[in-house]
Amino acid sequence: MSDHRYQIDVSVATRYLPEQSLPEQNRFAFAYTVTIVNNGELPAQLLSRHWIITDGDGRVQEVRGAGVVGEQPHIAVGASHTYSSGTVMATHVGIMQGSYLMLAEDGKRFDASIAPFRLAVPGSLH
């Protein structure tokens, strides 16, 4: 059972970027907007990210790094942090998932899971 003191909830909205995509060259660009909500009992700082991106052919790319879009935000209890980023894949559909390494105000480090979400060119899925 997870400790409710360290409760970070993550939601993601995605969109296809046709103006940055070249389908004839197997280049499909997507933007995603992430909202991170601290539903725990302690303020927490986002230290790093780990993404697993799997395209429609099963190719996996892992991305690790400090913070998100150059920031390591502190998120107060009941507050949220939203940012946008993007990725490019070689297929018209794929899945992203991952986690954030968080540091609570009491010094405990913990992972905030990012549930799998789909990236898809509109009309590509039935």
N, CA, C and O atoms as a printed pandas DataFrame, in Angstrom:
     atom_number atom_name residue_name chain_id  residue_number  x_coord  y_coord  z_coord
0              1         N          MET        A               1    0.847   -1.187    0.000
1              2        CA          MET        A               1    0.000    0.000    0.000
2              3         C          MET        A               1    0.888    1.245    0.000
3              4         O          MET        A               1    1.871    1.306    0.739
4              5         N          SER        A               2    0.553    2.217   -0.808
5              6        CA          SER        A               2    1.376    3.412   -0.870
6              7         C          SER        A               2    1.072    4.341    0.302
7              8         O          SER        A               2   -0.027    4.335    0.858
8              9         N          ASP        A               3    2.059    5.126    0.655
9             10        CA          ASP        A               3    1.963    6.058    1.776
10            11         C          ASP        A               3    1.273    7.329    1.285
11            12         O          ASP        A               3    1.770    7.999    0.381
12            13         N          HIS        A               4    0.137    7.656    1.878
13            14        CA          HIS        A               4   -0.647    8.802    1.411
14            15         C          HIS        A               4    0.053   10.145    1.649
15            16         O          HIS        A               4   -0.386   11.168    1.122
16            17         N          ARG        A               5    1.129   10.154    2.432
17            18        CA          ARG        A               5    1.889   11.401    2.619
18            19         C          ARG        A               5    2.590   11.812    1.329
19            20         O          ARG        A               5    2.864   12.989    1.098
20            21         N          TYR        A               6    2.874   10.807    0.492
21            22        CA          TYR        A               6    3.636   11.039   -0.738
22            23         C          TYR        A               6    2.765   10.671   -1.943
23            24         O          TYR        A               6    3.017    9.669   -2.613
24            25         N          GLN        A               7    1.753   11.473   -2.211
25            26        CA          GLN        A               7    0.783   11.167   -3.268
26            27         C          GLN        A               7    0.860   12.221   -4.363
27            28         O          GLN        A               7    0.380   13.343   -4.202
28            29         N          ILE        A               8    1.467   11.844   -5.467
29            30        CA          ILE        A               8    1.567   12.716   -6.632
30            31         C          ILE        A               8    0.748   12.079   -7.755
31            32         O          ILE        A               8    0.968   10.921   -8.107
32            33         N          ASP        A               9   -0.188   12.832   -8.309
33            34        CA          ASP        A               9   -1.018   12.334   -9.403
34            35         C          ASP        A               9   -0.642   13.079  -10.686
35            36         O          ASP        A               9   -0.459   14.296  -10.688
36            37         N          VAL        A              10   -0.532   12.318  -11.769
37            38        CA          VAL        A              10   -0.076   12.871  -13.045
38            39         C          VAL        A              10   -1.137   12.602  -14.112
39            40         O          VAL        A              10   -1.612   11.476  -14.256
40            41         N          SER        A              11   -1.501   13.646  -14.857
41            42        CA          SER        A              11   -2.398   13.478  -15.999
42            43         C          SER        A              11   -1.730   14.084  -17.225
43            44         O          SER        A              11   -0.937   15.019  -17.121
44            45         N          VAL        A              12   -2.067   13.530  -18.395
45            46        CA          VAL        A              12   -1.406   13.941  -19.638
46            47         C          VAL        A              12   -2.450   14.134  -20.741
47            48         O          VAL        A              12   -3.350   13.312  -20.914
48            49         N          ALA        A              13   -2.310   15.228  -21.475
49            50        CA          ALA        A              13   -3.108   15.471  -22.681
50            51         C          ALA        A              13   -2.134   15.525  -23.856
51            52         O          ALA        A              13   -1.074   16.143  -23.759
52            53         N          THR        A              14   -2.493   14.878  -24.963
53            54        CA          THR        A              14   -1.586   14.808  -26.113
54            55         C          THR        A              14   -2.232   15.414  -27.358
55            56         O          THR        A              14   -3.453   15.540  -27.451
56            57         N          ARG        A              15   -1.375   15.783  -28.309
57            58        CA          ARG        A              15   -1.883   16.198  -29.613
58            59         C          ARG        A              15   -0.825   15.952  -30.675
59            60         O          ARG        A              15    0.377   16.057  -30.429
60            61         N          TYR        A              16   -1.307   15.627  -31.848
61            62        CA          TYR        A              16   -0.459   15.398  -33.005
62            63         C          TYR        A              16   -0.077   16.752  -33.603
63            64         O          TYR        A              16   -0.894   17.673  -33.633
64            65         N          LEU        A              17    1.166   16.872  -34.080
65            66        CA          LEU        A              17    1.661   18.108  -34.663
66            67         C          LEU        A              17    1.928   17.906  -36.158
67            68         O          LEU        A              17    3.063   17.625  -36.544
68            69         N          PRO        A              18    0.905   18.045  -37.001
69            70        CA          PRO        A              18    1.105   17.787  -38.435
70            71         C          PRO        A              18    2.127   18.727  -39.068
71            72         O          PRO        A              18    2.826   18.344  -40.006
72            73         N          GLU        A              19    2.218   19.961  -38.555
73            74        CA          GLU        A              19    3.144   20.935  -39.136
74            75         C          GLU        A              19    4.609   20.585  -38.876
75            76         O          GLU        A              19    5.498   21.101  -39.553
76            77         N          GLN        A              20    4.867   19.712  -37.900
77            78        CA          GLN        A              20    6.237   19.289  -37.605
78            79         C          GLN        A              20    6.489   17.839  -38.023
79            80         O          GLN        A              20    7.566   17.297  -37.774
80            81         N          SER        A              21    5.508   17.223  -38.648
81            82        CA          SER        A              21    5.614   15.822  -39.042
82            83         C          SER        A              21    5.877   15.687  -40.542
83            84         O          SER        A              21    5.491   16.542  -41.340
84            85         N          LEU        A              22    6.542   14.595  -40.898
85            86        CA          LEU        A              22    6.783   14.249  -42.296
86            87         C          LEU        A              22    6.432   12.768  -42.458
87            88         O          LEU        A              22    7.321   11.917  -42.450
88            89         N          PRO        A              23    5.142   12.456  -42.604
89            90        CA          PRO        A              23    4.727   11.046  -42.658
90            91         C          PRO        A              23    5.436   10.241  -43.734
91            92         O          PRO        A              23    5.723    9.059  -43.542
92            93         N          GLU        A              24    5.726   10.888  -44.889
93            94        CA          GLU        A              24    6.399   10.159  -45.976
94            95         C          GLU        A              24    7.830    9.777  -45.603
95            96         O          GLU        A              24    8.438    8.935  -46.264
96            97         N          GLN        A              25    8.374   10.394  -44.543
97            98        CA          GLN        A              25    9.706   10.055  -44.039
98            99         C          GLN        A              25    9.630    9.369  -42.668
99           100         O          GLN        A              25   10.623    9.293  -41.945
100          101         N          ASN        A              26    8.441    8.874  -42.326
101          102        CA          ASN        A              26    8.219    8.190  -41.040
102          103         C          ASN        A              26    8.633    9.060  -39.851
103          104         O          ASN        A              26    9.323    8.615  -38.934
104          105         N          ARG        A              27    8.189   10.308  -39.903
105          106        CA          ARG        A              27    8.440   11.243  -38.805
106          107         C          ARG        A              27    7.090   11.782  -38.340
107          108         O          ARG        A              27    6.398   12.490  -39.071
108          109         N          PHE        A              28    6.731   11.425  -37.094
109          110        CA          PHE        A              28    5.454   11.827  -36.518
110          111         C          PHE        A              28    5.734   12.557  -35.212
111          112         O          PHE        A              28    6.267   11.978  -34.265
112          113         N          ALA        A              29    5.366   13.846  -35.171
113          114        CA          ALA        A              29    5.649   14.686  -34.003
114          115         C          ALA        A              29    4.394   14.829  -33.140
115          116         O          ALA        A              29    3.282   14.989  -33.644
116          117         N          PHE        A              30    4.607   14.768  -31.839
117          118        CA          PHE        A              30    3.512   14.886  -30.881
118          119         C          PHE        A              30    3.901   15.836  -29.759
119          120         O          PHE        A              30    5.059   15.885  -29.346
120          121         N          ALA        A              31    2.926   16.588  -29.272
121          122        CA          ALA        A              31    3.096   17.405  -28.078
122          123         C          ALA        A              31    2.320   16.749  -26.955
123          124         O          ALA        A              31    1.314   16.080  -27.190
124          125         N          TYR        A              32    2.789   16.944  -25.742
125          126        CA          TYR        A              32    2.026   16.474  -24.587
126          127         C          TYR        A              32    2.124   17.516  -23.481
127          128         O          TYR        A              32    3.168   18.132  -23.266
128          129         N          THR        A              33    1.011   17.692  -22.790
129          130        CA          THR        A              33    0.942   18.614  -21.665
130          131         C          THR        A              33    0.680   17.788  -20.417
131          132         O          THR        A              33   -0.297   17.043  -20.337
132          133         N          VAL        A              34    1.570   17.936  -19.448
133          134        CA          VAL        A              34    1.521   17.145  -18.218
134          135         C          VAL        A              34    1.094   18.042  -17.060
135          136         O          VAL        A              34    1.601   19.152  -16.901
136          137         N          THR        A              35    0.166   17.552  -16.260
137          138        CA          THR        A              35   -0.222   18.234  -15.032
138          139         C          THR        A              35    0.121   17.311  -13.862
139          140         O          THR        A              35   -0.335   16.170  -13.793
140          141         N          ILE        A              36    0.931   17.832  -12.951
141          142        CA          ILE        A              36    1.403   17.081  -11.784
142          143         C          ILE        A              36    0.751   17.710  -10.562
143          144         O          ILE        A              36    0.961   18.891  -10.287
144          145         N          VAL        A              37   -0.035   16.935   -9.828
145          146        CA          VAL        A              37   -0.772   17.445   -8.674
146          147         C          VAL        A              37   -0.252   16.778   -7.409
147          148         O          VAL        A              37   -0.134   15.555   -7.345
148          149         N          ASN        A              38    0.056   17.584   -6.414
149          150        CA          ASN        A              38    0.509   17.055   -5.125
150          151         C          ASN        A              38   -0.719   16.852   -4.225
151          152         O          ASN        A              38   -1.204   17.793   -3.598
152          153         N          ASN        A              39   -1.206   15.619   -4.174
153          154        CA          ASN        A              39   -2.334   15.258   -3.316
154          155         C          ASN        A              39   -1.858   14.616   -2.020
155          156         O          ASN        A              39   -2.649   14.011   -1.296
156          157         N          GLY        A              40   -0.574   14.746   -1.726
157          158        CA          GLY        A              40   -0.003   14.198   -0.498
158          159         C          GLY        A              40   -0.138   15.164    0.662
159          160         O          GLY        A              40   -0.906   16.126    0.617
160          161         N          GLU        A              41    0.625   14.882    1.693
161          162        CA          GLU        A              41    0.582   15.697    2.904
162          163         C          GLU        A              41    1.817   16.561    3.096
163          164         O          GLU        A              41    1.907   17.316    4.065
164          165         N          LEU        A              42    2.787   16.451    2.161
165          166        CA          LEU        A              42    4.031   17.198    2.273
166          167         C          LEU        A              42    4.374   17.863    0.939
167          168         O          LEU        A              42    4.140   17.274   -0.116
168          169         N          PRO        A              43    4.922   19.074    0.968
169          170        CA          PRO        A              43    5.439   19.651   -0.273
170          171         C          PRO        A              43    6.519   18.734   -0.839
171          172         O          PRO        A              43    7.191   18.015   -0.101
172          173         N          ALA        A              44    6.673   18.772   -2.163
173          174        CA          ALA        A              44    7.665   17.905   -2.798
174          175         C          ALA        A              44    8.258   18.613   -4.012
175          176         O          ALA        A              44    7.617   19.450   -4.648
176          177         N          GLN        A              45    9.509   18.248   -4.313
177          178        CA          GLN        A              45   10.211   18.790   -5.472
178          179         C          GLN        A              45   10.425   17.685   -6.488
179          180         O          GLN        A              45   10.786   16.565   -6.127
180          181         N          LEU        A              46   10.203   17.994   -7.750
181          182        CA          LEU        A              46   10.470   17.058   -8.835
182          183         C          LEU        A              46   11.964   17.159   -9.168
183          184         O          LEU        A              46   12.446   18.211   -9.588
184          185         N          LEU        A              47   12.677   16.063   -8.976
185          186        CA          LEU        A              47   14.124   16.056   -9.214
186          187         C          LEU        A              47   14.487   15.620  -10.626
187          188         O          LEU        A              47   15.315   16.251  -11.284
188          189         N          SER        A              48   13.855   14.524  -11.098
189          190        CA          SER        A              48   14.228   13.994  -12.412
190          191         C          SER        A              48   13.065   13.244  -13.034
191          192         O          SER        A              48   12.063   12.941  -12.386
192          193         N          ARG        A              49   13.242   12.951  -14.342
193          194        CA          ARG        A              49   12.214   12.247  -15.096
194          195         C          ARG        A              49   12.806   10.996  -15.741
195          196         O          ARG        A              49   14.004   10.924  -16.015
196          197         N          HIS        A              50   11.940   10.019  -15.976
197          198        CA          HIS        A              50   12.301    8.802  -16.710
198          199         C          HIS        A              50   11.108    8.473  -17.601
199          200         O          HIS        A              50   10.032    8.134  -17.109
200          201         N          TRP        A              51   11.305    8.572  -18.899
201          202        CA          TRP        A              51   10.267    8.245  -19.865
202          203         C          TRP        A              51   10.639    6.973  -20.617
203          204         O          TRP        A              51   11.809    6.734  -20.916
204          205         N          ILE        A              52    9.635    6.166  -20.915
205          206        CA          ILE        A              52    9.777    4.998  -21.792
206          207         C          ILE        A              52    8.804    5.233  -22.940
207          208         O          ILE        A              52    7.590    5.276  -22.742
208          209         N          ILE        A              53    9.354    5.385  -24.143
209          210        CA          ILE        A              53    8.554    5.678  -25.329
210          211         C          ILE        A              53    8.635    4.460  -26.248
211          212         O          ILE        A              53    9.721    4.061  -26.668
212          213         N          THR        A              54    7.486    3.878  -26.552
213          214        CA          THR        A              54    7.436    2.685  -27.401
214          215         C          THR        A              54    6.617    3.012  -28.637
215          216         O          THR        A              54    5.442    3.364  -28.531
216          217         N          ASP        A              55    7.235    2.898  -29.816
217          218        CA          ASP        A              55    6.498    3.206  -31.037
218          219         C          ASP        A              55    5.677    2.003  -31.483
219          220         O          ASP        A              55    5.729    0.939  -30.866
220          221         N          GLY        A              56    4.923    2.184  -32.556
221          222        CA          GLY        A              56    4.025    1.141  -33.033
222          223         C          GLY        A              56    4.713   -0.112  -33.531
223          224         O          GLY        A              56    4.064   -1.145  -33.691
224          225         N          ASP        A              57    6.009   -0.048  -33.781
225          226        CA          ASP        A              57    6.774   -1.222  -34.204
226          227         C          ASP        A              57    7.487   -1.885  -33.028
227          228         O          ASP        A              57    8.253   -2.830  -33.219
228          229         N          GLY        A              58    7.240   -1.396  -31.817
229          230        CA          GLY        A              58    7.843   -1.991  -30.634
230          231         C          GLY        A              58    9.223   -1.457  -30.285
231          232         O          GLY        A              58    9.843   -1.943  -29.339
232          233         N          ARG        A              59    9.717   -0.474  -31.021
233          234        CA          ARG        A              59   11.013    0.121  -30.686
234          235         C          ARG        A              59   10.861    0.968  -29.424
235          236         O          ARG        A              59    9.920    1.753  -29.299
236          237         N          VAL        A              60   11.792    0.799  -28.501
237          238        CA          VAL        A              60   11.728    1.489  -27.208
238          239         C          VAL        A              60   12.859    2.507  -27.098
239          240         O          VAL        A              60   14.014    2.211  -27.403
240          241         N          GLN        A              61   12.507    3.691  -26.662
241          242        CA          GLN        A              61   13.481    4.745  -26.383
242          243         C          GLN        A              61   13.274    5.163  -24.929
243          244         O          GLN        A              61   12.144    5.398  -24.501
244          245         N          GLU        A              62   14.359    5.254  -24.180
245          246        CA          GLU        A              62   14.272    5.716  -22.794
246          247         C          GLU        A              62   14.918    7.086  -22.690
247          248         O          GLU        A              62   15.973    7.337  -23.272
248          249         N          VAL        A              63   14.274    7.961  -21.946
249          250        CA          VAL        A              63   14.771    9.316  -21.740
250          251         C          VAL        A              63   14.849    9.555  -20.235
251          252         O          VAL        A              63   13.869    9.388  -19.509
252          253         N          ARG        A              64   16.037    9.947  -19.788
253          254        CA          ARG        A              64   16.241   10.287  -18.378
254          255         C          ARG        A              64   16.888   11.659  -18.306
255          256         O          ARG        A              64   17.677   12.027  -19.176
256          257         N          GLY        A              65   16.556   12.409  -17.275
257          258        CA          GLY        A              65   17.181   13.709  -17.130
258          259         C          GLY        A              65   16.706   14.435  -15.902
259          260         O          GLY        A              65   15.727   14.046  -15.265
260          261         N          ALA        A              66   17.411   15.492  -15.578
261          262        CA          ALA        A              66   17.054   16.315  -14.426
262          263         C          ALA        A              66   15.822   17.140  -14.751
263          264         O          ALA        A              66   15.723   17.722  -15.831
264          265         N          GLY        A              67   14.896   17.188  -13.828
265          266        CA          GLY        A              67   13.726   18.046  -13.939
266          267         C          GLY        A              67   12.893   17.803  -15.172
267          268         O          GLY        A              67   12.964   16.752  -15.808
268          269         N          VAL        A              68   12.086   18.824  -15.498
269          270        CA          VAL        A              68   11.240   18.818  -16.692
270          271         C          VAL        A              68   11.364   20.184  -17.348
271          272         O          VAL        A              68   11.263   21.211  -16.677
272          273         N          VAL        A              69   11.580   20.195  -18.636
273          274        CA          VAL        A              69   11.801   21.406  -19.429
274          275         C          VAL        A              69   12.652   22.443  -18.689
275          276         O          VAL        A              69   12.299   23.620  -18.620
276          277         N          GLY        A              70   13.770   21.983  -18.142
277          278        CA          GLY        A              70   14.728   22.866  -17.489
278          279         C          GLY        A              70   14.369   23.311  -16.079
279          280         O          GLY        A              70   15.047   24.169  -15.513
280          281         N          GLU        A              71   13.320   22.747  -15.505
281          282        CA          GLU        A              71   12.899   23.129  -14.162
282          283         C          GLU        A              71   12.857   21.923  -13.235
283          284         O          GLU        A              71   12.655   20.787  -13.664
284          285         N          GLN        A              72   13.052   22.201  -11.956
285          286        CA          GLN        A              72   12.851   21.198  -10.905
286          287         C          GLN        A              72   11.853   21.805   -9.921
287          288         O          GLN        A              72   12.226   22.264   -8.842
288          289         N          PRO        A              73   10.570   21.798  -10.315
289          290        CA          PRO        A              73    9.573   22.545   -9.552
290          291         C          PRO        A              73    9.308   21.991   -8.151
291          292         O          PRO        A              73    9.318   20.781   -7.924
292          293         N          HIS        A              74    9.072   22.922   -7.218
293          294        CA          HIS        A              74    8.573   22.589   -5.880
294          295         C          HIS        A              74    7.055   22.664   -5.980
295          296         O          HIS        A              74    6.511   23.644   -6.489
296          297         N          ILE        A              75    6.375   21.636   -5.499
297          298        CA          ILE        A              75    4.918   21.613   -5.599
298          299         C          ILE        A              75    4.338   21.524   -4.192
299          300         O          ILE        A              75    4.521   20.531   -3.488
300          301         N          ALA        A              76    3.645   22.567   -3.802
301          302        CA          ALA        A              76    3.034   22.617   -2.473
302          303         C          ALA        A              76    1.878   21.626   -2.383
303          304         O          ALA        A              76    1.349   21.180   -3.402
304          305         N          VAL        A              77    1.495   21.291   -1.169
305          306        CA          VAL        A              77    0.347   20.406   -0.949
306          307         C          VAL        A              77   -0.888   21.048   -1.576
307          308         O          VAL        A              77   -1.183   22.218   -1.331
308          309         N          GLY        A              78   -1.601   20.273   -2.383
309          310        CA          GLY        A              78   -2.804   20.760   -3.043
310          311         C          GLY        A              78   -2.544   21.578   -4.298
311          312         O          GLY        A              78   -3.486   21.970   -4.985
312          313         N          ALA        A              79   -1.295   21.837   -4.601
313          314        CA          ALA        A              79   -0.943   22.632   -5.784
314          315         C          ALA        A              79   -0.585   21.720   -6.952
315          316         O          ALA        A              79   -0.472   20.503   -6.806
316          317         N          SER        A              80   -0.409   22.348   -8.122
317          318        CA          SER        A              80   -0.045   21.575   -9.307
318          319         C          SER        A              80    1.012   22.321  -10.106
319          320         O          SER        A              80    1.236   23.519   -9.929
320          321         N          HIS        A              81    1.652   21.567  -10.991
321          322        CA          HIS        A              81    2.620   22.134  -11.929
322          323         C          HIS        A              81    2.276   21.561  -13.300
323          324         O          HIS        A              81    2.110   20.351  -13.453
324          325         N          THR        A              82    2.171   22.442  -14.293
325          326        CA          THR        A              82    1.848   22.009  -15.651
326          327         C          THR        A              82    2.950   22.464  -16.597
327          328         O          THR        A              82    3.450   23.584  -16.493
328          329         N          TYR        A              83    3.324   21.579  -17.526
329          330        CA          TYR        A              83    4.309   21.935  -18.537
330          331         C          TYR        A              83    3.991   21.183  -19.816
331          332         O          TYR        A              83    3.255   20.196  -19.808
332          333         N          SER        A              84    4.552   21.659  -20.908
333          334        CA          SER        A              84    4.371   21.000  -22.204
334          335         C          SER        A              84    5.728   20.644  -22.794
335          336         O          SER        A              84    6.718   21.348  -22.600
336          337         N          SER        A              85    5.744   19.534  -23.517
337          338        CA          SER        A              85    6.949   19.077  -24.182
338          339         C          SER        A              85    6.517   18.294  -25.413
339          340         O          SER        A              85    5.352   18.347  -25.805
340          341         N          GLY        A              86    7.437   17.574  -26.018
341          342        CA          GLY        A              86    7.086   16.824  -27.207
342          343         C          GLY        A              86    8.053   15.697  -27.491
343          344         O          GLY        A              86    9.104   15.574  -26.862
344          345         N          THR        A              87    7.671   14.882  -28.451
345          346        CA          THR        A              87    8.508   13.771  -28.883
346          347         C          THR        A              87    8.219   13.486  -30.354
347          348         O          THR        A              87    7.172   13.860  -30.882
348          349         N          VAL        A              88    9.164   12.822  -30.995
349          350        CA          VAL        A              88    9.022   12.417  -32.395
350          351         C          VAL        A              88    9.184   10.905  -32.452
351          352         O          VAL        A              88   10.079   10.338  -31.824
352          353         N          MET        A              89    8.301   10.259  -33.219
353          354        CA          MET        A              89    8.373    8.803  -33.396
354          355         C          MET        A              89    8.391    8.464  -34.882
355          356         O          MET        A              89    8.059    9.293  -35.730
356          357         N          ALA        A              90    8.786    7.236  -35.176
357          358        CA          ALA        A              90    8.846    6.764  -36.558
358          359         C          ALA        A              90    7.543    6.104  -37.005
359          360         O          ALA        A              90    7.423    5.687  -38.157
360          361         N          THR        A              91    6.571    6.008  -36.103
361          362        CA          THR        A              91    5.277    5.405  -36.438
362          363         C          THR        A              91    4.156    6.362  -36.061
363          364         O          THR        A              91    4.355    7.287  -35.274
364          365         N          HIS        A              92    2.965    6.131  -36.632
365          366        CA          HIS        A              92    1.830    7.033  -36.408
366          367         C          HIS        A              92    1.120    6.810  -35.076
367          368         O          HIS        A              92    0.194    7.544  -34.733
368          369         N          VAL        A              93    1.554    5.803  -34.332
369          370        CA          VAL        A              93    0.962    5.534  -33.026
370          371         C          VAL        A              93    2.039    4.988  -32.091
371          372         O          VAL        A              93    2.974    4.322  -32.535
372          373         N          GLY        A              94    1.904    5.270  -30.812
373          374        CA          GLY        A              94    2.854    4.764  -29.816
374          375         C          GLY        A              94    2.331    4.999  -28.414
375          376         O          GLY        A              94    1.231    5.512  -28.208
376          377         N          ILE        A              95    3.161    4.604  -27.454
377          378        CA          ILE        A              95    2.786    4.718  -26.037
378          379         C          ILE        A              95    3.948    5.342  -25.276
379          380         O          ILE        A              95    5.113    5.041  -25.536
380          381         N          MET        A              96    3.613    6.213  -24.333
381          382        CA          MET        A              96    4.614    6.749  -23.405
382          383         C          MET        A              96    4.177    6.425  -21.980
383          384         O          MET        A              96    2.986    6.361  -21.678
384          385         N          GLN        A              97    5.161    6.222  -21.118
385          386        CA          GLN        A              97    4.915    6.021  -19.693
386          387         C          GLN        A              97    6.211    6.333  -18.969
387          388         O          GLN        A              97    7.249    6.526  -19.601
388          389         N          GLY        A              98    6.153    6.383  -17.644
389          390        CA          GLY        A              98    7.386    6.659  -16.930
390          391         C          GLY        A              98    7.170    6.998  -15.480
391          392         O          GLY        A              98    6.221    6.540  -14.844
392          393         N          SER        A              99    8.090    7.829  -14.960
393          394        CA          SER        A              99    8.009    8.225  -13.556
394          395         C          SER        A              99    8.828    9.486  -13.319
395          396         O          SER        A              99    9.729    9.822  -14.087
396          397         N          TYR        A             100    8.490   10.165  -12.244
397          398        CA          TYR        A             100    9.254   11.303  -11.750
398          399         C          TYR        A             100    9.854   10.916  -10.414
399          400         O          TYR        A             100    9.178   10.316   -9.579
400          401         N          LEU        A             101   11.119   11.255  -10.204
401          402        CA          LEU        A             101   11.739   11.096   -8.889
402          403         C          LEU        A             101   11.444   12.374   -8.114
403          404         O          LEU        A             101   11.799   13.474   -8.539
404          405         N          MET        A             102   10.792   12.209   -6.981
405          406        CA          MET        A             102   10.366   13.337   -6.161
406          407         C          MET        A             102   11.140   13.344   -4.848
407          408         O          MET        A             102   11.599   12.302   -4.380
408          409         N          LEU        A             103   11.279   14.529   -4.260
409          410        CA          LEU        A             103   11.902   14.688   -2.950
410          411         C          LEU        A             103   10.915   15.432   -2.061
411          412         O          LEU        A             103   10.619   16.605   -2.286
412          413         N          ALA        A             104   10.405   14.729   -1.042
413          414        CA          ALA        A             104    9.454   15.338   -0.115
414          415         C          ALA        A             104   10.197   16.243    0.866
415          416         O          ALA        A             104   11.406   16.116    1.061
416          417         N          GLU        A             105    9.450   17.152    1.472
417          418        CA          GLU        A             105   10.024   18.113    2.408
418          419         C          GLU        A             105   10.713   17.434    3.599
419          420         O          GLU        A             105   11.616   18.012    4.204
420          421         N          ASP        A             106   10.285   16.201    3.937
421          422        CA          ASP        A             106   10.905   15.487    5.057
422          423         C          ASP        A             106   12.176   14.734    4.656
423          424         O          ASP        A             106   12.764   14.027    5.474
424          425         N          GLY        A             107   12.603   14.888    3.382
425          426        CA          GLY        A             107   13.834   14.250    2.912
426          427         C          GLY        A             107   13.648   12.915    2.227
427          428         O          GLY        A             107   14.613   12.358    1.703
428          429         N          LYS        A             108   12.439   12.384    2.214
429          430        CA          LYS        A             108   12.186   11.096    1.558
430          431         C          LYS        A             108   12.098   11.278    0.043
431          432         O          LYS        A             108   11.406   12.168   -0.452
432          433         N          ARG        A             109   12.814   10.414   -0.680
433          434        CA          ARG        A             109   12.721   10.360   -2.136
434          435         C          ARG        A             109   11.713    9.277   -2.495
435          436         O          ARG        A             109   11.676    8.218   -1.869
436          437         N          PHE        A             110   10.903    9.549   -3.500
437          438        CA          PHE        A             110    9.908    8.570   -3.932
438          439         C          PHE        A             110    9.594    8.784   -5.402
439          440         O          PHE        A             110    9.818    9.864   -5.949
440          441         N          ASP        A             111    9.072    7.738   -6.033
441          442        CA          ASP        A             111    8.707    7.804   -7.446
442          443         C          ASP        A             111    7.227    8.122   -7.597
443          444         O          ASP        A             111    6.386    7.572   -6.886
444          445         N          ALA        A             112    6.923    9.006   -8.521
445          446        CA          ALA        A             112    5.550    9.293   -8.921
446          447         C          ALA        A             112    5.359    8.665  -10.299
447          448         O          ALA        A             112    6.009    9.069  -11.264
448          449         N          SER        A             113    4.481    7.690  -10.389
449          450        CA          SER        A             113    4.276    6.969  -11.645
450          451         C          SER        A             113    3.489    7.792  -12.649
451          452         O          SER        A             113    2.585    8.549  -12.294
452          453         N          ILE        A             114    3.856    7.624  -13.913
453          454        CA          ILE        A             114    3.115    8.217  -15.024
454          455         C          ILE        A             114    2.523    7.034  -15.800
455          456         O          ILE        A             114    3.243    6.285  -16.459
456          457         N          ALA        A             115    1.212    6.885  -15.708
457          458        CA          ALA        A             115    0.538    5.761  -16.364
458          459         C          ALA        A             115    0.718    5.850  -17.879
459          460         O          ALA        A             115    0.869    6.944  -18.422
460          461         N          PRO        A             116    0.703    4.709  -18.558
461          462        CA          PRO        A             116    0.843    4.723  -20.017
462          463         C          PRO        A             116   -0.241    5.580  -20.675
463          464         O          PRO        A             116   -1.405    5.552  -20.275
464          465         N          PHE        A             117    0.172    6.343  -21.695
465          466        CA          PHE        A             117   -0.789    7.103  -22.486
466          467         C          PHE        A             117   -0.408    6.983  -23.953
467          468         O          PHE        A             117    0.757    6.784  -24.298
468          469         N          ARG        A             118   -1.419    7.108  -24.810
469          470        CA          ARG        A             118   -1.237    6.869  -26.243
470          471         C          ARG        A             118   -0.941    8.163  -26.997
471          472         O          ARG        A             118   -1.509    9.218  -26.714
472          473         N          LEU        A             119   -0.047    8.048  -27.950
473          474        CA          LEU        A             119    0.210    9.091  -28.941
474          475         C          LEU        A             119   -0.282    8.526  -30.269
475          476         O          LEU        A             119    0.147    7.447  -30.679
476          477         N          ALA        A             120   -1.171    9.240  -30.940
477          478        CA          ALA        A             120   -1.722    8.695  -32.188
478          479         C          ALA        A             120   -2.127    9.817  -33.135
479          480         O          ALA        A             120   -2.700   10.827  -32.726
480          481         N          VAL        A             121   -1.818    9.613  -34.399
481          482        CA          VAL        A             121   -2.286   10.512  -35.445
482          483         C          VAL        A             121   -3.804   10.357  -35.501
483          484         O          VAL        A             121   -4.301    9.232  -35.541
484          485         N          PRO        A             122   -4.554   11.466  -35.505
485          486        CA          PRO        A             122   -6.017   11.373  -35.574
486          487         C          PRO        A             122   -6.462   10.526  -36.757
487          488         O          PRO        A             122   -5.958   10.671  -37.870
488          489         N          GLY        A             123   -7.415    9.639  -36.492
489          490        CA          GLY        A             123   -7.948    8.775  -37.532
490          491         C          GLY        A             123   -7.152    7.507  -37.776
491          492         O          GLY        A             123   -7.530    6.685  -38.610
492          493         N          SER        A             124   -6.044    7.341  -37.050
493          494        CA          SER        A             124   -5.201    6.151  -37.273
494          495         C          SER        A             124   -5.671    4.948  -36.469
495          496         O          SER        A             124   -5.265    3.821  -36.750
496          497         N          LEU        A             125   -6.513    5.172  -35.481
497          498        CA          LEU        A             125   -7.060    4.083  -34.667
498          499         C          LEU        A             125   -8.567    4.014  -34.916
499          500         O          LEU        A             125   -9.231    5.037  -35.084
500          501         N          HIS        A             126   -9.082    2.812  -34.935
501          502        CA          HIS        A             126  -10.525    2.646  -35.222
502          503         C          HIS        A             126  -11.334    2.692  -33.961
503          504         O          HIS        A             126  -12.558    2.570  -34.008
